[in-house]
Amino acid sequence: MNIGGICIIIALLAINITLSKSCSWPTAFRNTIWHDSNRGEVTFTDTTLSGWGATAQGGTTIDSWECYSVNETSSTTLTLLLKATTTFELWRMHYVAYACLQMEEFSEQGYRYYQMSEEDQRMSYDRLPVSESSTYLINPPTENRLCLSSDDTNAPSTEEYHVIIRNGTFYYLKGYFMTIQRSTQPF
């Protein structure tokens, strides 16, 4: 076998390892329904998320996502990377959307999160990065490429957060939100 053949085999093995990397949501999210302050009712399975809708330029709706990566940075903070399960076409190019959600638990029933990406015109200025679908196998996006650091000038401001609450627990959290509202009211 020649050197070129060996290189092709090594490349195919590397792609297979990358594609076979499994991703599952943290236990708190698996097989649950949540209410998102921005997207409405969303449903998690072990590895997918549905109902978390976004609209690409041109009108394509994307509301089905898969777990791409989970980075638990502490017992109460984590980063979820989502990859759309479908592509969309724009200017004769096919794209796949991603989401980088930096989440902070404020109770066992709720999280505050930021979409830690730049606004993208192709996603109607939502904070959802996109990648050409043809380059996924060659150069799959990494967390560093999809997510901004909190001190990046293009990162969302501290006021640009969303809340996600486990379905059926709103009344449990009602007192929590009233406490926040009282503590932020001027006296």
KOLMAR-561979 format. One record per residue: residue number from 0; residue in one letter; x, y, z of N, C-alpha, C in turn. Coordinates in nm, 4 decimals, m for minus. Layout:
REC,k,r,npx,npy,npz,capx,capy,capz,cpx,cpy,cpz
REC,NUM,a,X,Y,Z,X,Y,Z,X,Y,Z
...
//
This chain:
REC,k,r,npx,npy,npz,capx,capy,capz,cpx,cpy,cpz
REC,0,m,0.0854,m0.1173,0.0000,0.0000,0.0000,0.0000,0.0898,0.1235,0.0000
REC,1,n,0.0520,0.2238,m0.0778,0.1342,0.3439,m0.0856,0.0960,0.4453,0.0221
REC,2,i,0.1754,0.5482,0.0332,0.1552,0.6523,0.1348,0.0185,0.7188,0.1182
REC,3,g,m0.0230,0.7476,m0.0041,m0.1529,0.8113,m0.0282,m0.2676,0.7273,0.0231
REC,4,g,m0.2603,0.5960,0.0013,m0.3643,0.5058,0.0502,m0.3718,0.5031,0.2015
REC,5,i,m0.2559,0.5051,0.2660,m0.2509,0.5069,0.4127,m0.3115,0.6366,0.4662
REC,6,c,m0.2796,0.7483,0.4011,m0.3345,0.8782,0.4444,m0.4874,0.8795,0.4332
REC,7,i,m0.5401,0.8225,0.3257,m0.6856,0.8180,0.3074,m0.7501,0.7337,0.4172
REC,8,i,m0.6912,0.6204,0.4495,m0.7458,0.5346,0.5548,m0.7432,0.6064,0.6896
REC,9,i,m0.6331,0.6739,0.7203,m0.6243,0.7487,0.8471,m0.7293,0.8595,0.8507
REC,10,a,m0.7476,0.9302,0.7390,m0.8479,1.0371,0.7336,m0.9882,0.9813,0.7545
REC,11,l,m1.0198,0.8693,0.6915,m1.1520,0.8085,0.7086,m1.1738,0.7628,0.8522
REC,12,l,m1.0710,0.7082,0.9153,m1.0829,0.6688,1.0557,m1.1075,0.7900,1.1445
REC,13,a,m1.0386,0.8993,1.1173,m1.0575,1.0221,1.1965,m1.1995,1.0742,1.1806
REC,14,i,m1.2522,1.0722,1.0578,m1.3897,1.1168,1.0349,m1.4863,1.0260,1.1088
REC,15,n,m1.4654,0.8972,1.1038,m1.5530,0.8021,1.1721,m1.5529,0.8253,1.3223
REC,16,i,m1.4373,0.8522,1.3801,m1.4289,0.8794,1.5238,m1.5052,1.0069,1.5563
REC,17,t,m1.4883,1.1114,1.4727,m1.5585,1.2379,1.4954,m1.7089,1.2185,1.4871
REC,18,l,m1.7557,1.1449,1.3856,m1.8992,1.1269,1.3671,m1.9609,1.0352,1.4713
REC,19,s,m1.8834,0.9427,1.5252,m1.9398,0.8490,1.6215,m1.9405,0.9033,1.7635
REC,20,k,m1.8851,1.0227,1.7837,m1.8844,1.0846,1.9155,m2.0293,1.1101,1.9565
REC,21,s,m2.0706,1.0491,2.0657,m2.2098,1.0650,2.1073,m2.2230,1.1819,2.2035
REC,22,c,m2.3417,1.2357,2.2074,m2.3704,1.3495,2.2939,m2.5092,1.3293,2.3519
REC,23,s,m2.5211,1.3450,2.4802,m2.6504,1.3366,2.5487,m2.6658,1.4586,2.6376
REC,24,w,m2.7909,1.5010,2.6540,m2.8181,1.6141,2.7427,m2.7892,1.5737,2.8872
REC,25,p,m2.7599,1.6696,2.9724,m2.7469,1.6387,3.1156,m2.8772,1.5782,3.1690
REC,26,t,m2.8673,1.5033,3.2749,m2.9806,1.4303,3.3320,m3.1016,1.5204,3.3572
REC,27,a,m3.0798,1.6423,3.4029,m3.1908,1.7335,3.4336,m3.2794,1.7627,3.3128
REC,28,f,m3.2256,1.7491,3.1920,m3.3008,1.7816,3.0716,m3.3596,1.6601,3.0001
REC,29,r,m3.3035,1.5444,3.0214,m3.3429,1.4257,2.9446,m3.4910,1.3919,2.9622
REC,30,n,m3.5586,1.3740,2.8486,m3.6986,1.3323,2.8448,m3.7892,1.4228,2.9282
REC,31,t,m3.7712,1.5535,2.9101,m3.8500,1.6518,2.9847,m3.9038,1.7595,2.8908
REC,32,i,m4.0041,1.8311,2.9396,m4.0621,1.9442,2.8673,m4.0344,2.0690,2.9493
REC,33,w,m3.9929,2.1752,2.8820,m3.9600,2.3013,2.9469,m4.0342,2.4146,2.8764
REC,34,h,m4.0458,2.5282,2.9436,m4.1003,2.6485,2.8813,m3.9876,2.7498,2.8704
REC,35,d,m3.9597,2.7910,2.7481,m3.8535,2.8881,2.7203,m3.9169,3.0260,2.7071
REC,36,s,m3.8604,3.1260,2.7739,m3.9170,3.2610,2.7718,m3.9191,3.3220,2.6326
REC,37,n,m3.8384,3.2731,2.5428,m3.8311,3.3279,2.4082,m3.8896,3.2350,2.3020
REC,38,r,m3.8809,3.1038,2.3223,m3.9169,3.0076,2.2177,m4.0433,2.9274,2.2488
REC,39,g,m4.0987,2.9405,2.3692,m4.2184,2.8644,2.4038,m4.1844,2.7262,2.4570
REC,40,e,m4.2775,2.6330,2.4395,m4.2597,2.4977,2.4923,m4.1579,2.4204,2.4089
REC,41,v,m4.0603,2.3602,2.4769,m3.9571,2.2809,2.4108,m3.9488,2.1445,2.4778
REC,42,t,m3.9149,2.0437,2.3980,m3.9104,1.9062,2.4473,m3.7722,1.8465,2.4243
REC,43,f,m3.7126,1.7974,2.5323,m3.5844,1.7284,2.5248,m3.6079,1.5779,2.5270
REC,44,t,m3.5350,1.5039,2.4444,m3.5238,1.3587,2.4592,m3.3837,1.3362,2.5165
REC,45,d,m3.3299,1.2175,2.5044,m3.1922,1.1945,2.5495,m3.0912,1.2754,2.4691
REC,46,t,m3.1180,1.2901,2.3378,m3.0183,1.3510,2.2495,m3.0723,1.4598,2.1574
REC,47,t,m3.2042,1.4867,2.1604,m3.2608,1.5867,2.0701,m3.3410,1.6916,2.1461
REC,48,l,m3.3713,1.7995,2.0766,m3.4530,1.9084,2.1289,m3.5487,1.9497,2.0184
REC,49,s,m3.6771,1.9571,2.0484,m3.7746,2.0017,1.9486,m3.8550,2.1180,2.0047
REC,50,g,m3.9058,2.2010,1.9137,m3.9866,2.3153,1.9530,m3.9074,2.4429,1.9718
REC,51,w,m3.7768,2.4355,1.9754,m3.6915,2.5529,1.9938,m3.6730,2.6143,1.8553
REC,52,g,m3.7706,2.6953,1.8137,m3.7772,2.7418,1.6762,m3.6926,2.8637,1.6452
REC,53,a,m3.6424,2.8645,1.5228,m3.5680,2.9781,1.4690,m3.5992,2.9844,1.3199
REC,54,t,m3.5851,3.1036,1.2622,m3.6163,3.1211,1.1210,m3.4941,3.1699,1.0462
REC,55,a,m3.4572,3.0957,0.9429,m3.3454,3.1349,0.8565,m3.3937,3.2399,0.7576
REC,56,q,m3.3008,3.3198,0.7074,m3.3349,3.4158,0.6043,m3.3937,3.3385,0.4871
REC,57,g,m3.5029,3.3861,0.4342,m3.5725,3.3138,0.3281,m3.6936,3.2388,0.3799
REC,58,g,m3.7085,3.2315,0.5133,m3.8299,3.1766,0.5718,m3.8251,3.0332,0.6196
REC,59,t,m3.7147,2.9631,0.6028,m3.7072,2.8248,0.6508,m3.7101,2.8225,0.8028
REC,60,t,m3.8025,2.7424,0.8591,m3.8115,2.7281,1.0038,m3.7297,2.6088,1.0485
REC,61,i,m3.6500,2.6309,1.1507,m3.5686,2.5239,1.2092,m3.6160,2.5068,1.3529
REC,62,d,m3.6697,2.3897,1.3848,m3.7170,2.3677,1.5215,m3.6833,2.2296,1.5750
REC,63,s,m3.5891,2.1639,1.5104,m3.5444,2.0335,1.5565,m3.3918,2.0350,1.5641
REC,64,w,m3.3403,2.0011,1.6811,m3.1970,2.0118,1.7090,m3.1473,1.8824,1.7711
REC,65,e,m3.0170,1.8601,1.7609,m2.9552,1.7466,1.8277,m2.8427,1.7956,1.9165
REC,66,c,m2.8112,1.7171,2.0151,m2.7015,1.7484,2.1051,m2.5713,1.7404,2.0264
REC,67,y,m2.4949,1.8479,2.0273,m2.3663,1.8519,1.9569,m2.2516,1.8403,2.0571
REC,68,s,m2.2673,1.9083,2.1719,m2.1646,1.9041,2.2753,m2.2233,1.9594,2.4046
REC,69,v,m2.1768,1.9056,2.5159,m2.2152,1.9569,2.6475,m2.0871,1.9792,2.7263
REC,70,n,m2.0744,2.0978,2.7825,m1.9571,2.1304,2.8624,m2.0056,2.1789,2.9988
REC,71,e,m1.9977,2.0915,3.0992,m2.0398,2.1279,3.2345,m1.9203,2.1903,3.3061
REC,72,t,m1.9257,2.3241,3.3209,m1.8127,2.3966,3.3783,m1.8155,2.3996,3.5304
REC,73,s,m1.9317,2.3773,3.5896,m1.9442,2.3661,3.7360,m2.0744,2.2923,3.7641
REC,74,s,m2.1086,2.2795,3.8922,m2.2325,2.2089,3.9256,m2.3570,2.2885,3.8872
REC,75,t,m2.3425,2.4191,3.8605,m2.4590,2.5011,3.8267,m2.4480,2.5720,3.6923
REC,76,t,m2.3364,2.5588,3.6219,m2.3224,2.6238,3.4914,m2.2784,2.5212,3.3862
REC,77,l,m2.3311,2.5392,3.2670,m2.2953,2.4506,3.1583,m2.3172,2.5209,3.0260
REC,78,t,m2.2540,2.4682,2.9226,m2.2738,2.5167,2.7871,m2.3302,2.4024,2.7046
REC,79,l,m2.4450,2.4272,2.6429,m2.5052,2.3303,2.5519,m2.4827,2.3787,2.4095
REC,80,l,m2.4266,2.2922,2.3265,m2.4151,2.3220,2.1844,m2.5173,2.2379,2.1110
REC,81,l,m2.6002,2.3035,2.0310,m2.7046,2.2371,1.9546,m2.6701,2.2452,1.8070
REC,82,k,m2.7056,2.1426,1.7331,m2.6885,2.1405,1.5873,m2.8251,2.1111,1.5267
REC,83,a,m2.8663,2.1932,1.4317,m2.9944,2.1701,1.3645,m2.9921,2.0359,1.2933
REC,84,t,m3.1060,1.9675,1.2956,m3.1127,1.8364,1.2296,m3.1399,1.8480,1.0801
REC,85,t,m3.1736,1.9685,1.0345,m3.1972,1.9911,0.8918,m3.1110,2.1075,0.8447
REC,86,t,m3.0875,2.1111,0.7165,m3.0130,2.2227,0.6583,m3.1120,2.3193,0.5941
REC,87,f,m3.0621,2.4370,0.5597,m3.1438,2.5309,0.4832,m3.0602,2.5839,0.3679
REC,88,e,m3.1302,2.6244,0.2618,m3.0612,2.6727,0.1422,m3.0756,2.8233,0.1327
REC,89,l,m2.9649,2.8870,0.1003,m2.9632,3.0317,0.0825,m2.8552,3.0631,m0.0203
REC,90,w,m2.8899,3.1332,m0.1246,m2.7965,3.1700,m0.2312,m2.7261,3.0465,m0.2885
REC,91,r,m2.8033,2.9391,m0.3093,m2.7550,2.8134,m0.3671,m2.6495,2.7432,m0.2814
REC,92,m,m2.6436,2.7784,m0.1568,m2.5535,2.7125,m0.0617,m2.6403,2.6466,0.0449
REC,93,h,m2.5947,2.5346,0.0972,m2.6665,2.4658,0.2039,m2.5932,2.4907,0.3355
REC,94,y,m2.6690,2.5312,0.4364,m2.6128,2.5649,0.5667,m2.6779,2.4820,0.6760
REC,95,v,m2.6056,2.4663,0.7843,m2.6611,2.4055,0.9051,m2.6428,2.5075,1.0179
REC,96,a,m2.7458,2.5216,1.0996,m2.7426,2.6176,1.2103,m2.6993,2.5483,1.3392
REC,97,y,m2.6402,2.6267,1.4269,m2.5964,2.5805,1.5581,m2.6470,2.6780,1.6629
REC,98,a,m2.6447,2.6366,1.7868,m2.6762,2.7267,1.8975,m2.5779,2.6982,2.0100
REC,99,c,m2.5308,2.8038,2.0714,m2.4420,2.7936,2.1865,m2.5150,2.8568,2.3044
REC,100,l,m2.5610,2.7729,2.3959,m2.6389,2.8213,2.5099,m2.5551,2.8089,2.6364
REC,101,q,m2.5190,2.9227,2.6929,m2.4456,2.9241,2.8195,m2.5500,2.9354,2.9305
REC,102,m,m2.5635,2.8284,3.0094,m2.6734,2.8177,3.1043,m2.6244,2.8227,3.2488
REC,103,e,m2.7050,2.8898,3.3309,m2.6767,2.8955,3.4736,m2.8033,2.8575,3.5501
REC,104,e,m2.7925,2.7555,3.6329,m2.9062,2.7085,3.7110,m2.9363,2.8076,3.8229
REC,105,f,m3.0633,2.8501,3.8348,m3.1015,2.9333,3.9485,m3.1912,2.8573,4.0447
REC,106,s,m3.2396,2.7406,4.0026,m3.3103,2.6475,4.0892,m3.3093,2.5131,4.0179
REC,107,e,m3.3516,2.4081,4.0844,m3.3571,2.2780,4.0180,m3.4578,2.2777,3.9038
REC,108,q,m3.5439,2.3775,3.9015,m3.6504,2.3844,3.8009,m3.6274,2.4910,3.6942
REC,109,g,m3.5181,2.5644,3.7017,m3.5016,2.6725,3.6063,m3.3576,2.7135,3.5821
REC,110,y,m3.3348,2.7632,3.4608,m3.2041,2.8119,3.4184,m3.2190,2.9463,3.3503
REC,111,r,m3.1194,3.0304,3.3663,m3.1046,3.1519,3.2869,m2.9984,3.1183,3.1832
REC,112,y,m3.0187,3.1617,3.0572,m2.9160,3.1328,2.9577,m2.8955,3.2491,2.8615
REC,113,y,m2.7762,3.2494,2.8043,m2.7370,3.3448,2.7009,m2.7052,3.2670,2.5740
REC,114,q,m2.7433,3.3231,2.4600,m2.7014,3.2672,2.3321,m2.5673,3.3331,2.2994
REC,115,m,m2.4583,3.2604,2.3211,m2.3240,3.3167,2.3176,m2.2600,3.3134,2.1787
REC,116,s,m2.3314,3.3660,2.0804,m2.2792,3.3766,1.9444,m2.3156,3.5135,1.8892
REC,117,e,m2.2466,3.5518,1.7829,m2.2800,3.6776,1.7169,m2.4136,3.6648,1.6452
REC,118,e,m2.4803,3.7777,1.6255,m2.6012,3.7774,1.5443,m2.5616,3.7432,1.4013
REC,119,d,m2.6411,3.6587,1.3360,m2.6082,3.6161,1.2003,m2.7223,3.6519,1.1060
REC,120,q,m2.6905,3.7274,1.0029,m2.7909,3.7703,0.9056,m2.8629,3.6512,0.8439
REC,121,r,m2.7907,3.5412,0.8192,m2.8522,3.4243,0.7556,m2.9574,3.3594,0.8449
REC,122,m,m2.9535,3.3891,0.9749,m3.0536,3.3377,1.0691,m3.1427,3.4516,1.1186
REC,123,s,m3.1704,3.5469,1.0310,m3.2578,3.6609,1.0614,m3.2098,3.7365,1.1845
REC,124,y,m3.0792,3.7506,1.1974,m3.0114,3.8235,1.3055,m3.0326,3.7614,1.4431
REC,125,d,m3.0647,3.6348,1.4465,m3.0672,3.5608,1.5733,m2.9214,3.5265,1.6066
REC,126,r,m2.8941,3.4998,1.7316,m2.7579,3.4645,1.7745,m2.7336,3.3154,1.7526
REC,127,l,m2.7390,3.2750,1.6263,m2.7206,3.1357,1.5875,m2.6184,3.1295,1.4748
REC,128,p,m2.4999,3.0753,1.5021,m2.4000,3.0657,1.3959,m2.4374,2.9576,1.2956
REC,129,v,m2.3906,2.9733,1.1729,m2.4156,2.8734,1.0690,m2.2834,2.8304,1.0070
REC,130,s,m2.2876,2.7154,0.9455,m2.1709,2.6617,0.8764,m2.2201,2.5983,0.7475
REC,131,e,m2.1382,2.6051,0.6438,m2.1749,2.5363,0.5208,m2.1817,2.3878,0.5503
REC,132,s,m2.2905,2.3243,0.5096,m2.3084,2.1832,0.5423,m2.2046,2.0950,0.4736
REC,133,s,m2.1507,2.1398,0.3612,m2.0514,2.0589,0.2898,m1.9176,2.0528,0.3623
REC,134,t,m1.8904,2.1457,0.4529,m1.7614,2.1466,0.5231,m1.7663,2.0736,0.6570
REC,135,y,m1.8843,2.0256,0.6971,m1.8977,1.9630,0.8287,m1.8038,1.8443,0.8476
REC,136,l,m1.7948,1.7566,0.7474,m1.7106,1.6380,0.7615,m1.5621,1.6725,0.7617
REC,137,i,m1.5253,1.7737,0.6875,m1.3850,1.8109,0.6749,m1.3393,1.8931,0.7947
REC,138,n,m1.4238,1.9861,0.8366,m1.3843,2.0794,0.9421,m1.5028,2.1054,1.0343
REC,139,p,m1.5391,2.0076,1.1194,m1.6552,2.0283,1.2063,m1.6309,2.1442,1.3039
REC,140,p,m1.7319,2.2267,1.3265,m1.7161,2.3405,1.4168,m1.6849,2.2958,1.5596
REC,141,t,m1.6062,2.3741,1.6277,m1.5711,2.3486,1.7681,m1.6436,2.4490,1.8565
REC,142,e,m1.6451,2.4223,1.9862,m1.7067,2.5166,2.0800,m1.6413,2.6538,2.0687
REC,143,n,m1.5101,2.6585,2.0555,m1.4407,2.7870,2.0441,m1.4817,2.8643,1.9196
REC,144,r,m1.5175,2.7947,1.8137,m1.5594,2.8614,1.6910,m1.7060,2.9042,1.6968
REC,145,l,m1.7886,2.8299,1.7697,m1.9320,2.8589,1.7747,m1.9702,2.9559,1.8865
REC,146,c,m1.8937,2.9573,1.9938,m1.9299,3.0340,2.1135,m1.8340,3.1507,2.1361
REC,147,l,m1.8895,3.2628,2.1756,m1.8089,3.3790,2.2133,m1.7772,3.3713,2.3620
REC,148,s,m1.6664,3.4287,2.4012,m1.6396,3.4419,2.5445,m1.7221,3.5597,2.5959
REC,149,s,m1.7504,3.5617,2.7245,m1.8377,3.6661,2.7803,m1.7764,3.8052,2.7688
REC,150,d,m1.6436,3.8162,2.7545,m1.5810,3.9480,2.7422,m1.5619,3.9918,2.5959
REC,151,d,m1.6081,3.9133,2.5009,m1.6012,3.9502,2.3595,m1.6947,4.0679,2.3350
REC,152,t,m1.6521,4.1630,2.2543,m1.7348,4.2819,2.2287,m1.8659,4.2492,2.1577
REC,153,n,m1.8737,4.1342,2.0890,m1.9965,4.0949,2.0202,m2.0856,4.0024,2.1038
REC,154,a,m2.0428,3.9729,2.2262,m2.1219,3.8862,2.3150,m2.2491,3.9595,2.3581
REC,155,p,m2.3519,3.8847,2.3936,m2.4752,3.9507,2.4408,m2.4500,4.0266,2.5702
REC,156,s,m2.5255,4.1343,2.5889,m2.5149,4.2099,2.7136,m2.5766,4.1280,2.8266
REC,157,t,m2.5502,4.1677,2.9497,m2.6032,4.0936,3.0650,m2.7552,4.0966,3.0689
REC,158,e,m2.8191,4.1964,3.0055,m2.9648,4.2052,3.0026,m3.0270,4.1150,2.8959
REC,159,e,m2.9467,4.0582,2.8081,m2.9977,3.9806,2.6950,m3.0030,3.8306,2.7286
REC,160,y,m3.0680,3.7978,2.8373,m3.0765,3.6573,2.8764,m3.2178,3.6042,2.8549
REC,161,h,m3.2271,3.4728,2.8563,m3.3543,3.4027,2.8440,m3.3666,3.3112,2.9646
REC,162,v,m3.4881,3.2674,2.9923,m3.5136,3.1775,3.1050,m3.5837,3.0541,3.0518
REC,163,i,m3.5444,2.9391,3.1044,m3.6098,2.8138,3.0691,m3.6507,2.7458,3.1996
REC,164,i,m3.7810,2.7114,3.2077,m3.8397,2.6573,3.3301,m3.9020,2.5218,3.3003
REC,165,r,m3.8751,2.4256,3.3885,m3.9320,2.2914,3.3711,m4.0844,2.3013,3.3724
REC,166,n,m4.1480,2.2354,3.2782,m4.2928,2.2375,3.2656,m4.3595,2.1924,3.3960
REC,167,g,m4.4643,2.2626,3.4346,m4.5395,2.2263,3.5545,m4.4836,2.2822,3.6828
REC,168,t,m4.3778,2.3640,3.6755,m4.3171,2.4160,3.7987,m4.3272,2.5672,3.8107
REC,169,f,m4.4089,2.6298,3.7248,m4.4171,2.7756,3.7287,m4.4603,2.8268,3.8657
REC,170,y,m4.5610,2.7660,3.9254,m4.6090,2.8150,4.0541,m4.5033,2.7970,4.1621
REC,171,y,m4.4232,2.6927,4.1511,m4.3126,2.6715,4.2437,m4.2133,2.7867,4.2340
REC,172,l,m4.1916,2.8365,4.1110,m4.0932,2.9419,4.0891,m4.1520,3.0819,4.0981
REC,173,k,m4.2828,3.0929,4.1074,m4.3477,3.2234,4.1100,m4.2906,3.3117,4.2214
REC,174,g,m4.2716,3.2555,4.3387,m4.2146,3.3310,4.4500,m4.0731,3.3774,4.4209
REC,175,y,m3.9958,3.2946,4.3510,m3.8596,3.3315,4.3144,m3.8599,3.4549,4.2255
REC,176,f,m3.9461,3.4571,4.1221,m3.9505,3.5707,4.0315,m4.0046,3.6954,4.1001
REC,177,m,m4.0987,3.6794,4.1908,m4.1492,3.7955,4.2641,m4.0397,3.8537,4.3518
REC,178,t,m3.9553,3.7683,4.4106,m3.8430,3.8158,4.4911,m3.7467,3.8954,4.4042
REC,179,i,m3.7177,3.8463,4.2838,m3.6289,3.9185,4.1927,m3.6899,4.0533,4.1573
REC,180,q,m3.8190,4.0540,4.1259,m3.8849,4.1783,4.0866,m3.8810,4.2789,4.2013
REC,181,r,m3.9100,4.2364,4.3233,m3.9049,4.3279,4.4370,m3.7650,4.3823,4.4600
REC,182,s,m3.6636,4.2965,4.4425,m3.5265,4.3404,4.4714,m3.4727,4.4338,4.3652
REC,183,t,m3.5358,4.4400,4.2473,m3.4872,4.5291,4.1421,m3.5691,4.6561,4.1302
REC,184,q,m3.6756,4.6682,4.2118,m3.7594,4.7870,4.2079,m3.6899,4.9009,4.2831
REC,185,p,m3.6898,5.0224,4.2246,m3.6321,5.1361,4.2971,m3.7195,5.1731,4.4169
REC,186,f,m3.6559,5.2156,4.5228,m3.7305,5.2548,4.6438,m3.7372,5.4048,4.6583
//
